Amino acid sequence: MIEVKDLKKDYTDEGEVTSALRGVSFTINKGDFVSIMGPSGSGKSTLVQILSFLDRSTGGSYEFNGKKIDDLSDVELARIRNKSIGFVFQSFNLLTRLTVYENVELPLVYSDVPVSGRKKLIEDAVHSVGLDEKLYVETAKLSGGQKQRIAIARALVNDPDIIFADEPTGNLDSVSGAQVMSILDGLNHSGRTVILVTHETNTAEFADRIIRLRDGMVESDEKVKNPRHSKDEFFK
């Protein structure tokens, strides 16, 4: 699904060049659950922005589902991003004055799904995170854990190929965090590709594999030895 080779990203400010990525290479297959970890300044945020078509690299190559990203226009990338990618953010990024229904509907507004076909998609997405009773509640009235579950529903409504979760438990208590990770784990077991960005080792070990970055390079890329045991420990 994803193949990056010698990926580089440089930023230039007043003639001074800063290298955020210095030649990153790896492959992610359909159905994988991968965690990306690294200290501040390691390049993980830059990498995820490129992988999710929010930014472009300045060197190397990136192929998504067999397509070379550099060959695509910004309009084509936006279309793929809306159809193929779901986002879950640490800060939820929900519109608090809108209802749950209206928030989950937002990705469909920019898709080719007709208005008449949206209701069932929205209801199914909200049902998948177990919050059917909150469908017409204003998002401002939800708890933090409920907001993140609705953010996951919004990420799912377009039936994306891949979900990017950026520190999804960072603003949550341990119980709510466990609920969110359980949902992401279940989505992966149902066949979804999940890429998780986190600084928490116990959260990262939900994945089958952890890519660690340091100074814009891959420091290690290893399978989690016993992810199921790690998940059991998380829920204790």
Residue, then its C-alpha position, 0 to 999 in steps of 0.5 A: m500500500i505504501e512504499v517510501k524510498d530515501l524520502k527527504k524533506d528540507y525546509t528553507d528559511e531565509g536561505e538556511v536549510t533544515s532537513a526534517l527527513r534525511g532518507v527514510s525507507f520502508t513499506i507498509n502493506k494493506g492491513d498492517f498496524v504500524s506505530i511511528m515513534g520518536p522524540s520531538g524533532s525526529g521527523k515523525s510529524t513531517l513524515v505523517q504529513i507526507l504519507s497523508f498527502l498534506d505535504r510533499s517530499t523534496g527528495g526520494s520517492y513515495e508510492f501509494n497503492g502503486k501510484k507515484i505521488d510526485d506524478l499527481s496534481d494537488v487536486e488529485l491528491a486531495r481527491i485521494r485523501n478525501k476518499s482513501i484516508g481517515f484522520v484521528f487527531q489528539s485534539f479531536n478537531l470537531l466543531t463543538r457547536l454542531t451535532v455528532y451527526e453534522n460532524v461525522e457528515l463533514p467528509l461526505v460534504y466534499s465527496d460524491v456521496p449524494v445527500s440522500g445516501r449520507k444518513k445510513l453511512i453516518e448512522d453506521a459510522v457512529h454505531s461502530v464506535g458505540l455512540d448511537e444515542k449521541l447522534y443528535v447531541e451537540t459535540a460540546k456536551l460530550s466527554g473527551g473520550q466520546k469526542q475521540r470516538i466520534a472523531i473515529a466515526r468521522a474518519l470511517v464515514n468515507d470507508p477509507d483504506i487507511i487511518f492515521a491516528d496522531e496521538p489519539t489518546g494524548n488528551l484522554d484518561s486511561v479508561s477512555g484511552a483504552q476504549v479508543m485503542s480497542i476501537l482502533d485495534g478492532l478496525n485493524h482486525s477487520g482489515r483496515t490499515v492503521i498508522l499510529v503516531t504516539h510517544e506512549t510505549n504501551t499504546a504503540e505496542f497495540a501495533d504489530r510493528i514500531i518504526r522509530l525515528r531519530d534526527g530524520m532517519v529510521e533508527s529501528d523498524e521492528k515487529v512487536k514481539n507479543p502485541r496481544h500480551s501488550k494489549d491485555e496489559f493495557f486493559k488491566 
